[in-house]
Amino acid sequence: MEFHEKPSGLKRYLFSTNHREIGILYIVTALIAFFVGGAMAMIVRWELMDAPGETVVYNETYNALMSMHAITMIFLFVMPMFAGLGNYFVPLMIGAKDMAFPRINALSYWFIPPGALLIWCGFIFQIFGIFDDVRPAAGGWTLYVPLSTACGTCSPSLGVDLLIVGLQLLGLASILGAINFIVTIVRMRAPGMTMHKIPLFCWAMLTTSLLLAFATPSLTVALAMLLMDRNFGATFFDFTMGGDVILWQHLFWFFGHPEVYILILPGMGIISEVIPRLARKPIFGYHAIAYSTLAIGVLGFMVWVHHMFTTGISQTMRIAFMAMTMAIGIPTGVKIFNWLATLWHGSISFRAPMLFAIGFLSMFVIGGINGVFTASIPVDYNLHDTYWVVSHLHYVLFGGSALAIWAGMYYWFPHFTGRMYNEKLAMWHFILTFIGLNMVFFTMHFLGMQGMPRRVAVYDPYFQDLNVIASIGAFILGFSQLLFPLNWLISRKKGAIAPADPWRAGHESLEWKSAVTVTRPVTPMPYEVKEPETSTGPTA
């Protein structure tokens, strides 16, 4: 029998079908995209901080930066990051040897780098002066028609077509990955591990995968129709030829609103792991949190029209969707109250994961409350397309998704590396992130209420003072994120060796038991380590 030595170094990751290594590839790719998208945001805020007018970049470049920042953060940072954490930990948590379809799992990842390059091609070619007819798309991250088909000088550019193809690749990756997660969680659990015993992070990943499987095809179809309109003479969205402009919004938002929960539910799953561990008590209301996750997934498909209240749809439809939008706050509130009940009378350890988890709770509540306000039709008419909406979106996605990601990354750092991170650097990361986040996004509430429209570089001088405050907060927020890779690099080599139970919770789940023998350097442990079991109870 012929044996082959396992590849090492970079080759090990390039050709791997192992779920841990693919998870690492996802995470590293997502972090690179995070800093690329963050750099775009810094330029946008620099432009808005300076005197109103084209002072830093031209209007077209500003619009392209704003569009690419949003697309990068949503499709290339948050989604791949959660896919990476899910790939790494879901099989470990349920006692599976790997994902259900390892080769498809690898294929799902390898659609992402070419998709990212296609999305960024407009900027890459513009920076290096290659192909003058390829410029970045500047029609907004929603690609509304006719902006994406008749957007001044930017629409004829091949950059828009490359963006569409790149998004198609990312959509295909998401669908394949979602099917893989669903089959893995439903069919590959360890003997004795029922659905009511799997960790809550797995419930979140399962619901997210169902959302991806049912919502992403809507975006795929819409992008294909848009590509045909632009290049093959189709008229799906051309109202002058009998097409329907509003059809794009229906197709996009049928994906776009479930996408909000695709971006936040895995973060909620992480919080459901971090809070009980660092409060040192079992999660309060395991079943309530699990079923509220499914309820959010179902209701997420029933509220997309609230993005379209100002498009002239019937009043009956608007009232129905307003009610459904407000109703989705009920299962979300169930989660919030259960997390708070878990903290109540707990022996709380205010380490970095817990600080980011508590930051998530407070920031997500703000984002949820201002979202309920915006669900009211009269309020929406006044605040639609103002900076109020930008504030709401970022409190949910940065105050929610990003803070949950950092909570998870610090919480699982000992598992990834076998070492502990630098607590002081992590504390400063949280403090500066919290200050910067509220400076930039809370200020946007006032800009929105005063009527400043979003997606504009040239604005009334009346708004300049608030824009200066917001931009200062954005710079604090942006530069504070550099503390994470700095902490990772320092601690990966010089951090203290992590013990078998790094959070001293006393009720480890399967992923921590596997970390003892697989990822941690071989060192004497201060106490006896039990052998991994084949099943576990509900995550505590």
C-alpha positions as CSV (number, residue, x, y, z in Angstrom):
1,M,0.0,0.0,0.0
2,E,1.3,3.4,-0.9
3,F,1.2,6.2,1.7
4,H,1.4,9.9,0.9
5,E,2.8,12.5,3.3
6,K,0.3,15.1,4.3
7,P,1.1,18.5,2.6
8,S,2.5,21.2,4.9
9,G,2.6,25.0,4.8
10,L,0.6,26.9,2.2
11,K,0.1,23.7,0.1
12,R,-1.8,22.2,3.0
13,Y,-4.5,24.9,2.8
14,L,-4.6,25.2,-1.0
15,F,-5.6,21.6,-1.5
16,S,-7.3,20.8,1.8
17,T,-10.8,19.4,2.2
18,N,-10.6,19.4,6.0
19,H,-13.2,21.5,7.7
20,R,-10.8,23.2,10.1
21,E,-8.4,24.3,7.4
22,I,-11.2,25.5,5.1
23,G,-12.6,27.4,8.1
24,I,-9.2,29.1,8.6
25,L,-9.2,30.1,4.8
26,Y,-12.6,31.6,5.2
27,I,-11.6,33.6,8.3
28,V,-8.4,34.9,6.8
29,T,-10.1,35.9,3.6
30,A,-12.9,37.7,5.6
31,L,-10.3,39.6,7.6
32,I,-8.5,40.8,4.5
33,A,-11.9,42.0,3.0
34,F,-12.7,43.7,6.4
35,F,-9.7,45.9,6.2
36,V,-10.2,46.6,2.5
37,G,-13.8,47.6,3.1
38,G,-12.7,49.6,6.2
39,A,-10.2,51.6,4.1
40,M,-13.0,52.5,1.7
41,A,-15.1,53.7,4.6
42,M,-12.3,55.8,5.9
43,I,-12.0,57.6,2.5
44,V,-15.8,58.2,2.5
45,R,-15.7,59.7,5.9
46,W,-12.7,61.8,5.1
47,E,-14.6,63.3,2.1
48,L,-17.6,64.0,4.3
49,M,-15.5,65.6,7.1
50,D,-13.9,68.1,4.8
51,A,-15.7,71.1,3.5
52,P,-18.8,70.2,1.5
53,G,-17.9,69.6,-2.1
54,E,-15.4,67.5,-4.1
55,T,-12.4,68.0,-1.8
56,V,-10.9,64.5,-1.4
57,V,-12.3,62.4,-4.3
58,Y,-14.6,63.1,-7.2
59,N,-18.3,62.4,-6.8
60,E,-18.2,59.3,-9.0
61,T,-15.3,57.9,-7.0
62,Y,-17.2,58.7,-3.8
63,N,-20.2,56.8,-5.0
64,A,-18.1,53.8,-6.1
65,L,-16.3,53.7,-2.7
66,M,-19.6,53.9,-0.9
67,S,-21.1,51.1,-3.0
68,M,-18.0,48.8,-2.8
69,H,-17.7,49.4,0.9
70,A,-21.1,48.0,1.6
71,I,-20.8,45.1,-0.8
72,T,-17.4,44.2,0.6
73,M,-18.5,44.2,4.2
74,I,-21.7,42.3,3.6
75,F,-20.7,39.7,1.0
76,L,-16.9,39.4,1.6
77,F,-16.5,40.0,5.4
78,V,-19.5,39.1,7.5
79,M,-20.9,36.2,5.4
80,P,-17.5,34.4,4.8
81,M,-16.5,35.0,8.5
82,F,-19.6,33.3,9.8
83,A,-19.1,30.5,7.2
84,G,-15.5,30.1,8.5
85,L,-16.5,29.9,12.1
86,G,-19.3,27.5,11.2
87,N,-17.0,25.3,9.1
88,Y,-14.5,25.1,11.9
89,F,-16.8,24.5,14.9
90,V,-20.1,23.0,13.8
91,P,-18.6,19.5,13.1
92,L,-16.7,19.6,16.4
93,M,-19.8,20.7,18.3
94,I,-22.0,17.9,17.0
95,G,-19.4,15.2,17.1
96,A,-19.0,14.8,13.3
97,K,-15.7,13.9,11.6
98,D,-16.1,16.6,8.9
99,M,-18.7,18.4,6.9
100,A,-21.1,16.2,4.9
101,F,-19.5,17.0,1.5
102,P,-15.9,18.0,2.0
103,R,-15.0,18.5,-1.6
104,I,-18.1,20.7,-2.2
105,N,-17.1,22.5,1.0
106,A,-13.7,23.3,-0.5
107,L,-15.3,24.4,-3.8
108,S,-17.7,26.8,-1.9
109,Y,-14.6,28.6,-0.5
110,W,-12.7,28.7,-3.8
111,F,-15.6,30.6,-5.5
112,I,-14.9,33.5,-3.1
113,P,-11.4,34.7,-4.0
114,P,-12.3,35.1,-7.8
115,G,-15.6,36.6,-6.8
116,A,-13.8,39.2,-4.7
117,L,-11.3,40.0,-7.5
118,L,-14.2,40.5,-10.0
119,I,-16.0,42.8,-7.6
120,W,-12.9,44.9,-7.0
121,C,-11.7,44.8,-10.6
122,G,-13.0,48.3,-11.3
123,F,-10.8,49.8,-8.6
124,I,-7.8,47.6,-9.4
125,F,-7.9,48.5,-13.1
126,Q,-8.5,52.2,-12.3
127,I,-5.6,52.4,-9.8
128,F,-3.1,50.7,-12.2
129,G,-4.5,52.4,-15.3
130,I,-5.5,49.2,-17.0
131,F,-8.5,49.0,-19.4
132,D,-10.1,52.5,-19.4
133,D,-13.5,51.1,-20.0
134,V,-13.5,49.2,-16.7
135,R,-14.4,51.4,-13.8
136,P,-15.9,50.5,-10.4
137,A,-19.7,50.3,-10.1
138,A,-21.2,53.4,-8.5
139,G,-24.9,52.7,-8.4
140,G,-25.2,51.8,-4.7
141,W,-24.9,48.4,-3.1
142,T,-28.6,47.7,-3.9
143,L,-27.8,48.1,-7.6
144,Y,-31.2,49.8,-8.1
145,V,-32.3,50.2,-11.7
146,P,-32.1,52.5,-13.6
147,L,-29.0,53.5,-11.6
148,S,-27.3,50.2,-12.5
149,T,-28.3,50.4,-16.1
150,A,-28.1,54.2,-16.7
151,C,-25.8,55.6,-14.1
152,G,-24.1,58.4,-16.0
153,T,-20.6,57.5,-17.1
154,C,-20.3,54.5,-14.8
155,S,-23.0,52.2,-16.1
156,P,-21.5,51.4,-19.6
157,S,-18.4,50.3,-17.8
158,L,-17.6,46.6,-17.7
159,G,-17.0,47.1,-14.0
160,V,-20.7,46.8,-13.4
161,D,-20.9,43.5,-15.4
162,L,-17.8,42.1,-13.5
163,L,-19.5,43.0,-10.2
164,I,-22.6,41.1,-11.3
165,V,-20.6,38.0,-12.2
166,G,-18.6,38.3,-9.0
167,L,-21.9,38.4,-7.0
168,Q,-23.1,35.4,-8.9
169,L,-20.1,33.4,-7.8
170,L,-20.5,34.4,-4.2
171,G,-24.2,33.5,-4.4
172,L,-23.3,30.0,-5.7
173,A,-20.8,29.6,-2.9
174,S,-23.5,30.5,-0.4
175,I,-26.0,28.1,-1.7
176,L,-23.5,25.2,-1.8
177,G,-22.3,26.0,1.7
178,A,-25.8,26.3,3.0
179,I,-26.8,22.8,1.7
180,N,-23.6,21.4,3.2
181,F,-24.4,22.9,6.7
182,I,-28.0,21.7,6.6
183,V,-27.1,18.1,5.7
184,T,-24.2,18.1,8.3
185,I,-26.3,19.3,11.2
186,V,-29.4,17.2,10.4
187,R,-27.7,13.9,9.4
188,M,-24.2,13.8,11.0
189,R,-24.7,14.3,14.7
190,A,-23.1,12.0,17.1
191,P,-25.2,9.1,18.5
192,G,-27.5,10.3,21.2
193,M,-27.2,14.0,20.2
194,T,-30.8,15.0,19.4
195,M,-31.7,18.4,17.9
196,H,-32.5,19.6,21.4
197,K,-29.0,18.9,22.6
198,I,-26.9,20.6,19.9
199,P,-25.3,23.9,20.8
200,L,-27.2,27.1,20.1
201,F,-24.6,28.2,17.6
202,C,-25.6,25.1,15.5
203,W,-29.2,26.2,15.6
204,A,-28.2,29.6,14.4
205,M,-26.1,28.1,11.5
206,L,-28.9,25.8,10.5
207,T,-31.5,28.6,10.3
208,T,-29.0,30.8,8.5
209,S,-28.4,28.0,6.0
210,L,-32.1,27.6,5.4
211,L,-32.4,31.4,4.8
212,L,-29.5,31.2,2.3
213,A,-30.9,28.3,0.4
214,F,-34.3,29.9,-0.1
215,A,-33.4,33.6,-0.4
216,T,-30.2,33.6,-2.5
217,P,-31.9,32.2,-5.7
218,S,-34.0,35.4,-5.8
219,L,-30.8,37.6,-6.0
220,T,-29.3,35.1,-8.5
221,V,-32.3,35.5,-10.8
222,A,-32.4,39.3,-10.5
223,L,-28.6,39.6,-11.3
224,A,-29.0,37.3,-14.3
225,M,-31.9,39.5,-15.6
226,L,-29.9,42.6,-15.0
227,L,-26.9,41.2,-16.9
228,M,-29.2,40.4,-19.8
229,D,-30.7,43.9,-19.8
230,R,-27.2,45.4,-19.9
231,N,-25.7,43.2,-22.6
232,F,-28.2,41.1,-24.5
233,G,-31.1,43.5,-25.3
234,A,-33.6,42.2,-22.7
235,T,-36.0,44.7,-21.1
236,F,-37.0,43.2,-17.8
237,F,-36.4,46.5,-15.9
238,D,-36.7,49.0,-18.8
239,F,-40.0,50.8,-18.3
240,T,-39.8,52.5,-21.8
241,M,-40.0,49.0,-23.3
242,G,-42.7,47.5,-21.0
243,G,-40.4,46.4,-18.2
244,D,-40.9,47.1,-14.5
245,V,-38.4,49.1,-12.5
246,I,-40.1,48.0,-9.2
247,L,-39.6,44.4,-10.1
248,W,-35.9,44.7,-9.3
249,Q,-36.7,46.0,-5.8
250,H,-39.1,43.1,-5.1
251,L,-36.5,40.5,-6.3
252,F,-33.7,42.2,-4.5
253,W,-35.4,42.8,-1.1
254,F,-36.9,39.3,-1.1
255,F,-33.3,38.3,-0.7
256,G,-32.1,41.5,1.0
257,H,-34.2,41.4,4.1
258,P,-33.6,37.7,5.0
259,E,-29.9,38.7,4.3
260,V,-30.1,40.9,7.4
261,Y,-30.8,37.8,9.5
262,I,-28.2,35.8,7.6
263,L,-25.8,38.4,8.8
264,I,-27.0,38.5,12.4
265,L,-28.3,35.1,13.4
266,P,-24.8,33.4,13.5
267,G,-23.7,36.3,15.7
268,M,-26.6,35.6,18.0
269,G,-25.4,32.0,18.1
270,I,-21.9,33.1,19.2
271,I,-23.4,35.3,21.9
272,S,-25.4,32.2,23.1
273,E,-22.1,30.4,23.6
274,V,-20.1,33.2,25.1
275,I,-22.5,34.6,27.7
276,P,-23.2,31.3,29.6
277,R,-19.5,30.3,29.6
278,L,-18.3,33.7,31.0
279,A,-21.3,34.0,33.4
280,R,-20.6,30.5,34.6
281,K,-24.2,29.3,34.5
282,P,-26.3,27.4,32.0
283,I,-28.1,29.3,29.3
284,F,-31.6,30.4,30.4
285,G,-34.3,29.1,28.1
286,Y,-32.4,26.9,25.7
287,H,-35.6,25.9,23.9
288,A,-37.0,29.4,23.7
289,I,-33.7,30.7,22.1
290,A,-33.6,27.8,19.6
291,Y,-37.2,28.2,18.5
292,S,-37.0,32.0,18.4
293,T,-34.1,31.6,16.0
294,L,-36.4,29.6,13.7
295,A,-39.2,32.1,14.1
296,I,-36.9,35.0,13.1
297,G,-36.0,33.0,10.0
298,V,-39.6,32.4,9.0
299,L,-40.7,36.0,9.7
300,G,-37.6,37.3,7.8
301,F,-39.3,36.3,4.5
302,M,-42.5,38.2,5.3
303,V,-41.3,41.8,5.7
304,W,-39.3,42.7,2.6
305,V,-41.9,45.3,1.4
306,H,-41.1,47.6,4.3
307,H,-38.1,48.7,2.2
308,M,-40.5,49.9,-0.5
309,F,-43.1,51.9,1.5
310,T,-42.3,55.0,-0.7
311,T,-42.7,53.3,-4.0
312,G,-46.4,53.7,-4.3
313,I,-47.6,50.2,-3.4
314,S,-51.2,49.9,-2.0
315,Q,-52.0,51.1,1.5
316,T,-53.4,47.6,2.5
317,M,-50.0,46.0,1.6
318,R,-48.1,48.6,3.5
319,I,-50.1,48.2,6.7
320,A,-49.7,44.4,6.6
321,F,-46.0,44.6,6.1
322,M,-45.7,47.2,8.9
323,A,-47.4,44.8,11.3
324,M,-45.2,41.9,10.3
325,T,-42.1,44.1,10.7
326,M,-43.1,45.0,14.2
327,A,-44.0,41.4,15.0
328,I,-40.4,40.2,14.2
329,G,-39.3,42.1,17.3
330,I,-41.0,39.5,19.5
331,P,-38.7,36.5,18.9
332,T,-35.7,38.9,19.0
333,G,-36.9,40.2,22.4
334,V,-37.2,36.6,23.6
335,K,-33.5,36.2,22.9
336,I,-32.5,39.5,24.6
337,F,-34.5,38.6,27.8
338,N,-33.0,35.1,27.9
339,W,-29.4,36.4,27.6
340,L,-30.1,39.0,30.3
341,A,-31.6,36.2,32.5
342,T,-28.5,34.2,32.0
343,L,-26.4,37.1,33.2
344,W,-28.6,37.6,36.2
345,H,-26.9,36.4,39.4
346,G,-24.1,34.9,37.3
347,S,-20.5,34.9,38.3
348,I,-19.5,37.1,35.4
349,S,-16.0,37.3,34.1
350,F,-15.5,40.6,32.4
351,R,-12.9,39.3,29.9
352,A,-12.8,40.5,26.3
353,P,-15.4,38.0,24.9
354,M,-17.9,39.0,27.5
355,L,-17.3,42.7,27.0
356,F,-17.9,42.4,23.3
357,A,-21.0,40.2,24.0
358,I,-22.4,42.9,26.3
359,G,-21.6,45.5,23.7
360,F,-23.5,43.4,21.2
361,L,-26.6,43.4,23.5
362,S,-26.6,47.1,24.0
363,M,-25.8,48.1,20.4
364,F,-28.2,45.6,18.8
365,V,-31.0,46.8,21.1
366,I,-30.4,50.4,19.8
367,G,-30.5,49.1,16.2
368,G,-33.6,47.1,16.8
369,I,-35.5,49.9,18.5
370,N,-34.8,52.5,15.8
371,G,-35.7,49.8,13.3
372,V,-39.2,49.4,14.9
373,F,-39.6,53.2,14.7
374,T,-38.7,53.1,11.0
375,A,-41.3,50.3,10.5
376,S,-44.1,52.9,11.1
377,I,-45.2,54.1,7.7
378,P,-45.5,57.8,8.6
379,V,-42.0,57.7,10.2
380,D,-40.6,55.8,7.2
381,Y,-41.9,58.5,4.8
382,N,-39.9,61.1,6.7
383,L,-36.7,59.2,7.3
384,H,-36.4,57.1,4.2
385,D,-33.1,57.5,2.4
386,T,-31.7,59.7,5.2
387,Y,-28.8,59.0,7.5
388,W,-31.2,57.6,10.0
389,V,-31.4,54.5,7.9
390,V,-27.6,54.4,7.7
391,S,-27.4,54.6,11.5
392,H,-30.0,51.8,11.9
393,L,-28.2,49.5,9.4
394,H,-24.8,50.0,11.1
395,Y,-26.1,49.5,14.7
396,V,-27.5,46.2,13.5
397,L,-24.6,45.0,11.3
398,F,-21.5,46.6,13.1
399,G,-23.0,46.9,16.6
400,G,-24.4,43.4,16.1
401,S,-22.5,41.3,13.6
402,A,-19.0,42.7,14.0
403,L,-19.1,42.9,17.8
404,A,-20.3,39.3,17.9
405,I,-17.5,38.3,15.5
406,W,-14.9,39.8,17.8
407,A,-16.5,38.1,20.8
408,G,-16.3,34.8,19.1
409,M,-12.7,35.4,17.8
410,Y,-11.4,36.2,21.3
411,Y,-13.5,33.4,22.9
412,W,-12.2,30.8,20.5
413,F,-8.6,32.2,20.3
414,P,-7.3,29.5,22.7
415,H,-8.9,26.9,20.5
416,F,-7.3,28.2,17.3
417,T,-3.8,28.7,18.7
418,G,-3.5,26.8,22.0
419,R,-2.5,30.2,23.5
420,M,-4.2,33.0,25.3
421,Y,-4.5,36.5,23.8
422,N,-3.2,39.7,25.3
423,E,-6.0,40.9,27.6
424,K,-4.9,44.5,27.7
425,L,-4.8,44.9,24.0
426,A,-8.2,43.2,23.7
427,M,-9.6,45.6,26.3
428,W,-8.4,48.6,24.3
429,H,-9.8,47.1,21.2
430,F,-13.2,46.9,22.9
431,I,-13.1,50.4,24.5
432,L,-12.0,52.2,21.4
433,T,-14.4,50.3,19.2
434,F,-17.3,51.1,21.5
435,I,-16.4,54.8,21.7
436,G,-15.9,55.1,17.9
437,L,-19.0,53.1,17.0
438,N,-21.3,55.4,19.0
439,M,-19.6,58.6,17.9
440,V,-20.1,57.8,14.2
441,F,-23.4,56.0,14.1
442,F,-25.3,57.7,17.0
443,T,-24.5,61.1,15.4
444,M,-26.1,59.8,12.2
445,H,-29.5,59.7,14.0
446,F,-29.4,63.5,14.3
447,L,-28.2,63.9,10.7
448,G,-31.1,61.8,9.5
449,M,-33.7,63.6,11.6
450,Q,-32.5,66.9,10.3
451,G,-32.9,65.6,6.7
452,M,-29.4,64.9,5.4
453,P,-29.8,62.4,2.5
454,R,-27.5,59.4,2.3
455,R,-25.3,58.5,-0.6
456,V,-24.3,62.1,-1.3
457,A,-20.8,63.6,-1.1
458,V,-21.9,67.3,-1.6
459,Y,-24.2,68.4,1.2
460,D,-25.6,71.5,2.8
461,P,-22.9,73.2,5.1
462,Y,-25.5,73.1,7.8
463,F,-24.6,69.4,8.4
464,Q,-20.9,69.9,8.5
465,D,-20.4,70.0,12.3
466,L,-22.2,66.7,12.8
467,N,-20.3,65.1,9.9
468,V,-17.0,66.2,11.5
469,I,-18.0,64.4,14.8
470,A,-19.1,61.3,12.9
471,S,-15.9,61.2,10.9
472,I,-13.7,61.5,14.0
473,G,-15.6,58.6,15.5
474,A,-15.1,56.6,12.2
475,F,-11.3,57.2,12.4
476,I,-11.3,56.0,16.0
477,L,-13.4,53.0,15.1
478,G,-11.2,52.2,12.0
479,F,-7.8,52.4,13.7
480,S,-9.0,50.5,16.7
481,Q,-9.6,47.5,14.5
482,L,-5.9,47.2,13.9
483,L,-5.5,46.1,17.5
484,F,-7.0,42.7,16.7
485,P,-4.4,41.5,14.1
486,L,-1.7,43.0,16.3
487,N,-3.0,41.0,19.3
488,W,-3.3,37.9,17.2
489,L,0.3,38.2,15.9
490,I,1.8,38.9,19.3
491,S,-0.2,36.3,21.2
492,R,0.1,33.6,18.5
493,K,3.9,33.4,19.3
494,K,4.2,34.8,22.8
495,G,0.9,34.2,24.5
496,A,0.5,32.1,27.6
497,I,-0.3,28.4,27.0
498,A,-4.0,28.0,27.2
499,P,-5.3,25.5,29.8
500,A,-7.8,22.8,29.0
501,D,-10.7,24.9,30.3
502,P,-9.6,28.5,29.4
503,W,-12.8,30.1,30.7
504,R,-13.1,27.9,33.8
505,A,-16.7,27.3,33.0
506,G,-16.6,23.7,34.2
507,H,-19.1,22.5,31.6
508,E,-17.3,22.4,28.3
509,S,-18.9,21.4,25.0
510,L,-17.4,19.1,22.5
511,E,-15.4,21.7,20.6
512,W,-13.3,22.4,23.7
513,K,-12.7,18.8,24.5
514,S,-11.3,18.3,21.0
515,A,-9.1,21.3,21.4
516,V,-7.2,19.6,24.2
517,T,-5.8,16.9,22.0
518,V,-5.8,18.4,18.5
519,T,-4.8,22.1,18.5
520,R,-3.1,22.8,21.8
521,P,0.7,22.3,22.1
522,V,1.6,19.3,24.3
523,T,2.3,20.7,27.8
524,P,1.5,19.4,31.3
525,M,-2.0,20.4,32.3
526,P,-2.6,21.8,35.8
527,Y,-5.4,19.2,36.3
528,E,-6.6,16.0,34.8
529,V,-8.3,16.2,31.4
530,K,-11.1,13.8,30.7
531,E,-11.4,12.0,27.5
532,P,-13.9,13.4,24.9
533,E,-17.4,12.0,25.1
534,T,-19.5,11.0,22.1
535,S,-22.5,13.1,23.1
536,T,-23.3,16.2,25.2
537,G,-26.3,18.0,26.6
538,P,-27.6,21.4,25.7
539,T,-25.0,24.1,25.4
540,A,-24.6,25.7,28.8
